[in-house]
Amino acid sequence: MEQWLTMISDAGFPIIITLYLLNRIENKLDTLNQPIQMLPTQSQKG
């Protein structure tokens, strides 16, 4: 049991940082994805 607690405390910080960065990247990709999906409709109009 003590080994599990040590492993969790050692790996906890990198896991939190990884999840935070993945969340930020996902939000930015969603923001970029919307205009990219609109490109075909805009090119047909113009």
PDB file with SEQRES, HELIX, SHEET and CRYST1 records, atoms N, CA, C and O in Angstrom:
SEQRES   1 A   46  MET GLU GLN TRP LEU THR MET ILE SER ASP ALA GLY PHE          
SEQRES   2 A   46  PRO ILE ILE ILE THR LEU TYR LEU LEU ASN ARG ILE GLU          
SEQRES   3 A   46  ASN LYS LEU ASP THR LEU ASN GLN PRO ILE GLN MET LEU          
SEQRES   4 A   46  PRO THR GLN SER GLN LYS GLY                                  
HELIX    1 AA1 GLU A    2  LYS A   45  1                                  44    
CRYST1    1.000    1.000    1.000  90.00  90.00  90.00 P 1           1          
ATOM      1  N   MET A   1       0.824  -1.196   0.000  1.00  0.00           N  
ATOM      2  CA  MET A   1       0.000   0.000   0.000  1.00  0.00           C  
ATOM      3  C   MET A   1       0.871   1.263   0.000  1.00  0.00           C  
ATOM      4  O   MET A   1       0.539   2.259  -0.642  1.00  0.00           O  
ATOM      5  N   GLU A   2       1.962   1.202   0.714  1.00  0.00           N  
ATOM      6  CA  GLU A   2       2.849   2.353   0.796  1.00  0.00           C  
ATOM      7  C   GLU A   2       3.492   2.649  -0.561  1.00  0.00           C  
ATOM      8  O   GLU A   2       3.736   3.807  -0.900  1.00  0.00           O  
ATOM      9  N   GLN A   3       3.762   1.599  -1.328  1.00  0.00           N  
ATOM     10  CA  GLN A   3       4.341   1.794  -2.657  1.00  0.00           C  
ATOM     11  C   GLN A   3       3.361   2.524  -3.566  1.00  0.00           C  
ATOM     12  O   GLN A   3       3.770   3.370  -4.360  1.00  0.00           O  
ATOM     13  N   TRP A   4       2.077   2.210  -3.460  1.00  0.00           N  
ATOM     14  CA  TRP A   4       1.071   2.874  -4.284  1.00  0.00           C  
ATOM     15  C   TRP A   4       1.003   4.364  -3.968  1.00  0.00           C  
ATOM     16  O   TRP A   4       0.925   5.196  -4.871  1.00  0.00           O  
ATOM     17  N   LEU A   5       1.034   4.690  -2.682  1.00  0.00           N  
ATOM     18  CA  LEU A   5       0.969   6.094  -2.289  1.00  0.00           C  
ATOM     19  C   LEU A   5       2.195   6.860  -2.782  1.00  0.00           C  
ATOM     20  O   LEU A   5       2.079   8.005  -3.220  1.00  0.00           O  
ATOM     21  N   THR A   6       3.358   6.235  -2.711  1.00  0.00           N  
ATOM     22  CA  THR A   6       4.573   6.880  -3.200  1.00  0.00           C  
ATOM     23  C   THR A   6       4.505   7.078  -4.707  1.00  0.00           C  
ATOM     24  O   THR A   6       4.879   8.134  -5.218  1.00  0.00           O  
ATOM     25  N   MET A   7       4.029   6.067  -5.412  1.00  0.00           N  
ATOM     26  CA  MET A   7       3.939   6.160  -6.866  1.00  0.00           C  
ATOM     27  C   MET A   7       2.931   7.230  -7.283  1.00  0.00           C  
ATOM     28  O   MET A   7       3.181   7.982  -8.224  1.00  0.00           O  
ATOM     29  N   ILE A   8       1.812   7.303  -6.601  1.00  0.00           N  
ATOM     30  CA  ILE A   8       0.795   8.316  -6.926  1.00  0.00           C  
ATOM     31  C   ILE A   8       1.324   9.715  -6.632  1.00  0.00           C  
ATOM     32  O   ILE A   8       1.119  10.633  -7.426  1.00  0.00           O  
ATOM     33  N   SER A   9       1.993   9.881  -5.515  1.00  0.00           N  
ATOM     34  CA  SER A   9       2.509  11.215  -5.181  1.00  0.00           C  
ATOM     35  C   SER A   9       3.631  11.630  -6.132  1.00  0.00           C  
ATOM     36  O   SER A   9       3.782  12.817  -6.420  1.00  0.00           O  
ATOM     37  N   ASP A  10       4.416  10.673  -6.621  1.00  0.00           N  
ATOM     38  CA  ASP A  10       5.480  10.994  -7.575  1.00  0.00           C  
ATOM     39  C   ASP A  10       4.923  11.310  -8.956  1.00  0.00           C  
ATOM     40  O   ASP A  10       5.427  12.202  -9.639  1.00  0.00           O  
ATOM     41  N   ALA A  11       3.900  10.596  -9.369  1.00  0.00           N  
ATOM     42  CA  ALA A  11       3.361  10.758 -10.724  1.00  0.00           C  
ATOM     43  C   ALA A  11       2.210  11.750 -10.785  1.00  0.00           C  
ATOM     44  O   ALA A  11       1.781  12.113 -11.881  1.00  0.00           O  
ATOM     45  N   GLY A  12       1.704  12.193  -9.665  1.00  0.00           N  
ATOM     46  CA  GLY A  12       0.539  13.080  -9.646  1.00  0.00           C  
ATOM     47  C   GLY A  12       0.767  14.396 -10.350  1.00  0.00           C  
ATOM     48  O   GLY A  12      -0.070  14.823 -11.145  1.00  0.00           O  
ATOM     49  N   PHE A  13       1.879  15.048 -10.077  1.00  0.00           N  
ATOM     50  CA  PHE A  13       2.152  16.352 -10.676  1.00  0.00           C  
ATOM     51  C   PHE A  13       2.250  16.273 -12.196  1.00  0.00           C  
ATOM     52  O   PHE A  13       1.609  17.071 -12.880  1.00  0.00           O  
ATOM     53  N   PRO A  14       3.036  15.334 -12.759  1.00  0.00           N  
ATOM     54  CA  PRO A  14       3.084  15.254 -14.227  1.00  0.00           C  
ATOM     55  C   PRO A  14       1.728  14.907 -14.852  1.00  0.00           C  
ATOM     56  O   PRO A  14       1.419  15.358 -15.954  1.00  0.00           O  
ATOM     57  N   ILE A  15       0.939  14.125 -14.165  1.00  0.00           N  
ATOM     58  CA  ILE A  15      -0.383  13.776 -14.698  1.00  0.00           C  
ATOM     59  C   ILE A  15      -1.268  15.015 -14.750  1.00  0.00           C  
ATOM     60  O   ILE A  15      -1.953  15.248 -15.746  1.00  0.00           O  
ATOM     61  N   ILE A  16      -1.258  15.802 -13.692  1.00  0.00           N  
ATOM     62  CA  ILE A  16      -2.072  17.027 -13.660  1.00  0.00           C  
ATOM     63  C   ILE A  16      -1.631  17.995 -14.750  1.00  0.00           C  
ATOM     64  O   ILE A  16      -2.473  18.571 -15.440  1.00  0.00           O  
ATOM     65  N   ILE A  17      -0.327  18.182 -14.914  1.00  0.00           N  
ATOM     66  CA  ILE A  17       0.182  19.084 -15.952  1.00  0.00           C  
ATOM     67  C   ILE A  17      -0.219  18.588 -17.334  1.00  0.00           C  
ATOM     68  O   ILE A  17      -0.621  19.380 -18.186  1.00  0.00           O  
ATOM     69  N   THR A  18      -0.111  17.277 -17.560  1.00  0.00           N  
ATOM     70  CA  THR A  18      -0.484  16.700 -18.854  1.00  0.00           C  
ATOM     71  C   THR A  18      -1.958  16.910 -19.145  1.00  0.00           C  
ATOM     72  O   THR A  18      -2.318  17.294 -20.258  1.00  0.00           O  
ATOM     73  N   LEU A  19      -2.812  16.668 -18.172  1.00  0.00           N  
ATOM     74  CA  LEU A  19      -4.248  16.861 -18.377  1.00  0.00           C  
ATOM     75  C   LEU A  19      -4.577  18.330 -18.644  1.00  0.00           C  
ATOM     76  O   LEU A  19      -5.430  18.632 -19.478  1.00  0.00           O  
ATOM     77  N   TYR A  20      -3.912  19.235 -17.947  1.00  0.00           N  
ATOM     78  CA  TYR A  20      -4.133  20.659 -18.167  1.00  0.00           C  
ATOM     79  C   TYR A  20      -3.739  21.073 -19.579  1.00  0.00           C  
ATOM     80  O   TYR A  20      -4.476  21.793 -20.252  1.00  0.00           O  
ATOM     81  N   LEU A  21      -2.569  20.611 -20.024  1.00  0.00           N  
ATOM     82  CA  LEU A  21      -2.107  20.977 -21.364  1.00  0.00           C  
ATOM     83  C   LEU A  21      -2.983  20.356 -22.444  1.00  0.00           C  
ATOM     84  O   LEU A  21      -3.260  20.998 -23.456  1.00  0.00           O  
ATOM     85  N   LEU A  22      -3.421  19.119 -22.244  1.00  0.00           N  
ATOM     86  CA  LEU A  22      -4.319  18.492 -23.215  1.00  0.00           C  
ATOM     87  C   LEU A  22      -5.638  19.247 -23.308  1.00  0.00           C  
ATOM     88  O   LEU A  22      -6.196  19.387 -24.396  1.00  0.00           O  
ATOM     89  N   ASN A  23      -6.131  19.727 -22.196  1.00  0.00           N  
ATOM     90  CA  ASN A  23      -7.373  20.498 -22.193  1.00  0.00           C  
ATOM     91  C   ASN A  23      -7.196  21.803 -22.961  1.00  0.00           C  
ATOM     92  O   ASN A  23      -8.077  22.188 -23.729  1.00  0.00           O  
ATOM     93  N   ARG A  24      -6.083  22.484 -22.766  1.00  0.00           N  
ATOM     94  CA  ARG A  24      -5.833  23.736 -23.489  1.00  0.00           C  
ATOM     95  C   ARG A  24      -5.712  23.483 -24.989  1.00  0.00           C  
ATOM     96  O   ARG A  24      -6.259  24.236 -25.795  1.00  0.00           O  
ATOM     97  N   ILE A  25      -4.999  22.427 -25.360  1.00  0.00           N  
ATOM     98  CA  ILE A  25      -4.829  22.114 -26.779  1.00  0.00           C  
ATOM     99  C   ILE A  25      -6.166  21.767 -27.408  1.00  0.00           C  
ATOM    100  O   ILE A  25      -6.445  22.161 -28.541  1.00  0.00           O  
ATOM    101  N   GLU A  26      -7.001  21.024 -26.671  1.00  0.00           N  
ATOM    102  CA  GLU A  26      -8.311  20.649 -27.213  1.00  0.00           C  
ATOM    103  C   GLU A  26      -9.165  21.887 -27.478  1.00  0.00           C  
ATOM    104  O   GLU A  26      -9.835  21.975 -28.507  1.00  0.00           O  
ATOM    105  N   ASN A  27      -9.142  22.835 -26.554  1.00  0.00           N  
ATOM    106  CA  ASN A  27      -9.923  24.064 -26.752  1.00  0.00           C  
ATOM    107  C   ASN A  27      -9.439  24.836 -27.969  1.00  0.00           C  
ATOM    108  O   ASN A  27     -10.247  25.364 -28.732  1.00  0.00           O  
ATOM    109  N   LYS A  28      -8.130  24.905 -28.155  1.00  0.00           N  
ATOM    110  CA  LYS A  28      -7.594  25.637 -29.309  1.00  0.00           C  
ATOM    111  C   LYS A  28      -7.913  24.914 -30.614  1.00  0.00           C  
ATOM    112  O   LYS A  28      -8.178  25.560 -31.629  1.00  0.00           O  
ATOM    113  N   LEU A  29      -7.889  23.582 -30.599  1.00  0.00           N  
ATOM    114  CA  LEU A  29      -8.229  22.832 -31.800  1.00  0.00           C  
ATOM    115  C   LEU A  29      -9.699  23.004 -32.161  1.00  0.00           C  
ATOM    116  O   LEU A  29     -10.044  23.088 -33.339  1.00  0.00           O  
ATOM    117  N   ASP A  30     -10.565  23.055 -31.157  1.00  0.00           N  
ATOM    118  CA  ASP A  30     -11.980  23.303 -31.423  1.00  0.00           C  
ATOM    119  C   ASP A  30     -12.185  24.676 -32.053  1.00  0.00           C  
ATOM    120  O   ASP A  30     -12.999  24.834 -32.963  1.00  0.00           O  
ATOM    121  N   THR A  31     -11.446  25.663 -31.565  1.00  0.00           N  
ATOM    122  CA  THR A  31     -11.547  27.016 -32.111  1.00  0.00           C  
ATOM    123  C   THR A  31     -11.082  27.059 -33.561  1.00  0.00           C  
ATOM    124  O   THR A  31     -11.669  27.770 -34.376  1.00  0.00           O  
ATOM    125  N   LEU A  32     -10.040  26.312 -33.891  1.00  0.00           N  
ATOM    126  CA  LEU A  32      -9.541  26.280 -35.259  1.00  0.00           C  
ATOM    127  C   LEU A  32     -10.411  25.421 -36.177  1.00  0.00           C  
ATOM    128  O   LEU A  32     -10.496  25.685 -37.377  1.00  0.00           O  
ATOM    129  N   ASN A  33     -11.040  24.422 -35.633  1.00  0.00           N  
ATOM    130  CA  ASN A  33     -11.831  23.489 -36.429  1.00  0.00           C  
ATOM    131  C   ASN A  33     -13.079  24.151 -37.022  1.00  0.00           C  
ATOM    132  O   ASN A  33     -13.475  23.835 -38.144  1.00  0.00           O  
ATOM    133  N   GLN A  34     -13.685  25.049 -36.286  1.00  0.00           N  
ATOM    134  CA  GLN A  34     -14.907  25.699 -36.775  1.00  0.00           C  
ATOM    135  C   GLN A  34     -14.683  26.475 -38.073  1.00  0.00           C  
ATOM    136  O   GLN A  34     -15.440  26.264 -39.021  1.00  0.00           O  
ATOM    137  N   PRO A  35     -13.691  27.356 -38.171  1.00  0.00           N  
ATOM    138  CA  PRO A  35     -13.484  28.064 -39.442  1.00  0.00           C  
ATOM    139  C   PRO A  35     -13.076  27.123 -40.581  1.00  0.00           C  
ATOM    140  O   PRO A  35     -13.435  27.351 -41.737  1.00  0.00           O  
ATOM    141  N   ILE A  36     -12.329  26.074 -40.253  1.00  0.00           N  
ATOM    142  CA  ILE A  36     -11.908  25.138 -41.295  1.00  0.00           C  
ATOM    143  C   ILE A  36     -13.115  24.419 -41.888  1.00  0.00           C  
ATOM    144  O   ILE A  36     -13.163  24.189 -43.097  1.00  0.00           O  
ATOM    145  N   GLN A  37     -14.076  24.067 -41.065  1.00  0.00           N  
ATOM    146  CA  GLN A  37     -15.280  23.400 -41.560  1.00  0.00           C  
ATOM    147  C   GLN A  37     -16.141  24.340 -42.392  1.00  0.00           C  
ATOM    148  O   GLN A  37     -16.904  23.879 -43.241  1.00  0.00           O  
ATOM    149  N   MET A  38     -16.037  25.629 -42.172  1.00  0.00           N  
ATOM    150  CA  MET A  38     -16.828  26.594 -42.927  1.00  0.00           C  
ATOM    151  C   MET A  38     -16.197  26.938 -44.275  1.00  0.00           C  
ATOM    152  O   MET A  38     -16.859  27.558 -45.106  1.00  0.00           O  
ATOM    153  N   LEU A  39     -14.966  26.568 -44.516  1.00  0.00           N  
ATOM    154  CA  LEU A  39     -14.274  26.918 -45.758  1.00  0.00           C  
ATOM    155  C   LEU A  39     -14.974  26.404 -47.022  1.00  0.00           C  
ATOM    156  O   LEU A  39     -15.103  27.169 -47.978  1.00  0.00           O  
ATOM    157  N   PRO A  40     -15.426  25.165 -47.074  1.00  0.00           N  
ATOM    158  CA  PRO A  40     -16.069  24.714 -48.320  1.00  0.00           C  
ATOM    159  C   PRO A  40     -17.319  25.511 -48.687  1.00  0.00           C  
ATOM    160  O   PRO A  40     -17.557  25.791 -49.862  1.00  0.00           O  
ATOM    161  N   THR A  41     -18.115  25.875 -47.682  1.00  0.00           N  
ATOM    162  CA  THR A  41     -19.332  26.648 -47.989  1.00  0.00           C  
ATOM    163  C   THR A  41     -18.986  28.063 -48.435  1.00  0.00           C  
ATOM    164  O   THR A  41     -19.683  28.627 -49.278  1.00  0.00           O  
ATOM    165  N   GLN A  42     -17.933  28.641 -47.892  1.00  0.00           N  
ATOM    166  CA  GLN A  42     -17.527  29.979 -48.275  1.00  0.00           C  
ATOM    167  C   GLN A  42     -16.915  29.984 -49.677  1.00  0.00           C  
ATOM    168  O   GLN A  42     -17.086  30.942 -50.431  1.00  0.00           O  
ATOM    169  N   SER A  43     -16.212  28.925 -50.016  1.00  0.00           N  
ATOM    170  CA  SER A  43     -15.590  28.888 -51.355  1.00  0.00           C  
ATOM    171  C   SER A  43     -16.652  28.682 -52.443  1.00  0.00           C  
ATOM    172  O   SER A  43     -16.451  29.125 -53.574  1.00  0.00           O  
ATOM    173  N   GLN A  44     -17.772  28.025 -52.133  1.00  0.00           N  
ATOM    174  CA  GLN A  44     -18.839  27.831 -53.115  1.00  0.00           C  
ATOM    175  C   GLN A  44     -19.606  29.134 -53.351  1.00  0.00           C  
ATOM    176  O   GLN A  44     -20.097  29.371 -54.455  1.00  0.00           O  
ATOM    177  N   LYS A  45     -19.710  29.962 -52.342  1.00  0.00           N  
ATOM    178  CA  LYS A  45     -20.440  31.228 -52.467  1.00  0.00           C  
ATOM    179  C   LYS A  45     -19.637  32.229 -53.289  1.00  0.00           C  
ATOM    180  O   LYS A  45     -20.205  33.007 -54.055  1.00  0.00           O  
ATOM    181  N   GLY A  46     -18.318  32.209 -53.131  1.00  0.00           N  
ATOM    182  CA  GLY A  46     -17.478  33.230 -53.750  1.00  0.00           C  
ATOM    183  C   GLY A  46     -17.016  32.863 -55.089  1.00  0.00           C  
ATOM    184  O   GLY A  46     -16.299  33.634 -55.727  1.00  0.00           O  
TER     185      GLY A  46                                                      
END                                                                             
